[in-house]
Structures are given as C-alpha cells and as structure tokens.
C-alpha cells in the first residue's frame, strides 16, 4: 500500500530479528501444549522446536512458557504474545489467499 507506514517500534533490533518461523512454532506449541504433539503437527524435531522457542524468547526478552514435566504452559508474557502471534497467522493466511485474487477490471466511463 502506497503511503502507508509501519507504526513506530521501540526496539528496532528485535523487530529486525523477529523470525516468522519462530512465531509459527511458538503458536503451535502453545496450541498443542506438549513437545510430542507439536512435533507431530509441525513435522519438526523437538530440539528444533526448543531452539526456535529459545530464540524467540531471546528476541522478545521474555520467557513465553513455563515447562512442567511433559507439558508447556504459557507464561503471562506468552499469553500476551499468543494473541499477537494469532494475528500474524491470520495475516499470513490472508496473504496466501490473496495471491489468487484478481481484482475486477476497471471500466472507463466515457463522457459523450
């Protein structure tokens, strides 16, 4: 969109280091609550999931999960981040759907 600017971001470094894949993995682990279920859903190794979660936590400067035995529970920061991650997922879905959208041709009105 022409003329549209992004809102100001207080931490430009974190903004540029934010990786969509890390956010996607975070949202999946939050939904599935266990590493085993997240691995199946993401078709990803557990070590890779943990690595991505750790990187996202470093980027955001917040602990997103509380690890309890075999499950992962969202921290207060994780709960807040999940709402934003869900919006990113919805935007990504819209972007994929929009790729096939072809706007209707504009017709010129001719003055006589």
Secondary structure, DSSP 8 states (H G I E B T S, - for coil): -TT------S-HHHHHH--HHHHHHHHHHHHH-BHHHHHHHHT--HHHHHHHHHHHHHHHTS--EEEETTEEEE-HHHHHHHHHHHHHHHHHHHHHHHTT------------
